[in-house]
Amino acid sequence: MSELQLKRLIGSIFKTNQNGQIIPVMTSKNCKGIEKINRLNASFKKSYFIQCFYSDHKSDLPLFKLAKHKFLVTNGDVNPCKICIASGKLYTKNND
């Protein structure tokens, strides 16, 4: 994490082999959907605020709902998006 200059990283945890290489076997729950919220809550004991959130997947809807500004990344394009209250679907200007 020091290479990325991050204080904290939240994500799925994978096994490593004896050489330290990551192998495709998770040792934790898959960090998607509500599990991301659970990990944020566990990591930040006090309240937190998500100013901007970027994702390329609808499984991140729980985090989109918490963020003040939401951005959907599709094929390298970043677009502001909104959530339809009734359906829970994400919408950008491109798919209104």
N, C-alpha and C positions, 0 to 999 in steps of 0.2 A: 504494500500500500504506500510505502514511502516514495516509490517511483511516480505514483500518481499524485502525491502530496495530499492524500486524503486523511482525515482524522477518523472517519468511520465509513465502512462499506457494508451495505445490506444486500444480501443476495442468497441464492441457493449455495449450499456447501457440497463440494465434491470430494471424493477420495483422491489421494495421490499415491503414486507408486514409490518404491524405495529411492528413486532418483528425484522425487519431488514433482514429477510431472502429473498433471491432472488427468484422471481417467473418468470416463463418462458414467460414474456411479454416484448418485446423490447420497449424502449421509444426513440430510435434513429434509424437511418438507420443501416442496418446490415453492420458491419465493415468487408467487404470483397471486393476483386477486387479493382477497382479504388477508392472506398470509403476510403480504407486504405491510399492511396496516398493523397487524399484530407485532411484527418486528420493529416497526417505527415506534409503536407504543412502548415496547420493551426497552428499546435503545434510548429513547428520550423520555425519561421519567416525568418530566414536566410537560406542559402543553407545548405544542409546536404549531407552526403556520407554514403552509406550502404556498409560496408566492407564485412560482412558475413550475409547471410539470410538463415534461415531454415524454411521449411514449409512442411506440409503433404497434401497440397491441390492445385490443378491447378488454383483455383480462385485467388491465390496469384501471378499469372503470372506478373501483373504490378510491384510488388516488386522484383520478381526474375530478371526482366529486368534491374532494377536499381542497383542491388547488384554486387559487384566485384566478390565475391565467392558465389556460390549458392549450397544449399544442400536440397535434397528431402528426406523426412522422410517417410518410408513405412514399416508398421508392426514393428516399433521399430528400423529398420535399417536406418542409415544415409549415404546417398551417394551423392558425388559431382554430379552436373548435368549441362547440357548445354541447351540452347534454340535454336531450329531450327529457323533461321530467316524467312524462307519461310512459315512454318506452324504455328509458335508460340508455338509448343509443347515442353515439357520438356523431356530430354533424360538423362539417366544415363548409366553407362557401362552395367548394367543389362538388359537394354531394347534397346540398339543400333540397 
